[in-house]
Amino acid sequence: MGMISEFKEFAMKGNMLDMAVGIIMGGAFGTVIKSLIQDVIMPVIGHFSGGLDFSSKKIVLTPAEVDAAGAIVEGTGSAISYGSFINAMIAFVILAWVLFVLIKGMNKAKKAEEEAEEEAPAAPPANEVLLAEIRDLLAKS
């Protein structure tokens, strides 16, 4: 029973849960960025480049076999799909840029908060204020 409770304690630590949430959010964010690339950005690039579609670009190493009916036999032929790689690289660059801007904004906000804390004079604790008032009243007597 000791090992199970030890595992439970490990799994429920704040850092572990934060990391799990971060991984899940990162996966969802990656899906959104992938859709942004494939459904929004690549069609615009294709339009301005004369109909260029990176996803269909490939280097055929071995042609696919065709059966008597003229259909391609599944699992035959091989190709290097460099267009998919280009799409993945574009998605990576956009994702990296978005994360850079996000982290930069967070760091700027954190720095501004720290500067505001440094500028604000620290109010003395209430007990020191009361002691100072008592001292002043005793001095008047």
C-alpha positions in Angstrom: 0.0 0.0 0.0 3.0 2.3 0.6 4.0 2.3 -3.1 0.5 3.2 -4.2 0.1 6.1 -1.8 3.6 7.3 -2.8 2.7 7.2 -6.5 -0.6 9.0 -5.7 1.4 11.7 -3.9 3.8 12.0 -6.8 1.0 12.2 -9.5 -1.0 14.8 -7.6 1.9 17.2 -7.0 1.2 20.7 -8.4 4.0 20.6 -10.9 2.9 17.3 -12.4 -0.7 18.6 -12.9 0.6 21.9 -14.3 2.8 20.0 -16.8 -0.1 17.7 -17.8 -2.4 20.7 -18.4 0.4 22.4 -20.4 0.9 19.3 -22.6 -2.8 19.0 -23.3 -3.1 22.7 -24.1 0.0 22.5 -26.3 -1.5 19.7 -28.3 -4.7 21.6 -28.8 -2.8 24.8 -29.7 -0.8 22.7 -32.2 -4.0 21.5 -33.8 -5.3 25.0 -34.1 -2.0 26.2 -35.7 -2.0 23.2 -38.1 -5.5 24.2 -39.2 -4.5 27.8 -39.6 -1.6 26.8 -41.8 -3.5 24.2 -44.0 -6.8 26.0 -44.2 -5.9 29.7 -44.2 -2.3 30.5 -44.9 -1.4 27.8 -47.5 -4.4 28.6 -49.8 -3.3 32.3 -49.7 0.3 31.3 -50.6 -1.0 29.1 -53.3 -3.2 31.8 -54.7 -0.3 34.3 -54.9 2.2 31.8 -56.2 0.0 30.8 -59.2 -1.8 27.8 -57.7 1.2 26.2 -56.0 0.2 23.5 -53.5 3.1 22.3 -51.3 1.2 19.4 -49.9 1.1 17.6 -53.2 4.8 18.1 -54.0 6.9 15.0 -53.9 9.8 13.2 -55.5 8.8 9.8 -56.8 11.4 7.1 -56.1 9.4 4.1 -57.3 6.2 4.5 -59.4 3.1 2.9 -58.1 1.8 -0.1 -59.8 -1.5 0.1 -61.8 -3.8 -2.9 -62.1 -5.8 -3.9 -65.2 -8.7 -1.6 -64.4 -6.3 1.4 -64.2 -6.5 1.8 -60.4 -3.4 2.3 -58.3 -2.5 -0.8 -56.3 -2.4 0.1 -52.6 1.0 -0.1 -50.9 3.1 0.1 -54.1 5.5 2.8 -55.0 7.4 5.2 -52.8 8.0 8.9 -52.8 9.6 11.6 -50.7 6.8 14.0 -49.8 8.9 17.2 -49.4 5.7 19.4 -49.7 4.4 18.0 -46.4 7.7 18.8 -44.8 7.5 22.4 -46.1 4.0 22.7 -44.6 5.3 21.3 -41.3 8.2 23.7 -41.3 5.9 26.7 -42.0 3.6 25.5 -39.2 6.6 25.2 -36.9 7.9 28.7 -37.7 4.4 30.2 -37.1 3.9 28.3 -33.9 7.4 29.3 -32.6 6.6 33.0 -33.5 3.3 32.9 -31.7 4.9 31.4 -28.6 7.7 33.9 -28.8 5.3 36.8 -28.9 3.2 35.3 -26.1 6.2 34.7 -23.8 7.6 38.2 -24.6 4.3 39.7 -23.6 4.1 37.7 -20.4 7.7 38.7 -19.5 6.9 42.4 -20.2 3.8 42.2 -18.0 5.7 40.4 -15.2 8.5 43.0 -15.4 6.0 45.9 -15.2 4.4 44.3 -12.2 7.7 43.8 -10.5 8.7 47.5 -11.2 5.3 48.6 -9.8 6.0 46.7 -6.6 9.4 48.2 -6.3 8.1 51.8 -6.8 5.3 51.5 -4.3 6.7 52.3 -0.9 6.1 49.4 1.5 3.6 50.5 4.2 4.9 49.6 7.7 3.0 46.9 9.4 0.0 47.9 11.5 1.7 47.0 14.8 4.6 49.3 14.0 2.2 52.1 13.3 0.4 51.5 16.6 3.7 51.4 18.5 4.7 54.7 16.9 1.4 56.3 17.9 1.9 55.1 21.5 5.4 56.4 21.5 4.2 59.8 20.3 1.5 59.9 22.9 3.9 59.0 25.7 6.3 61.7 24.5 3.6 64.3 24.7 2.8 63.3 28.3 
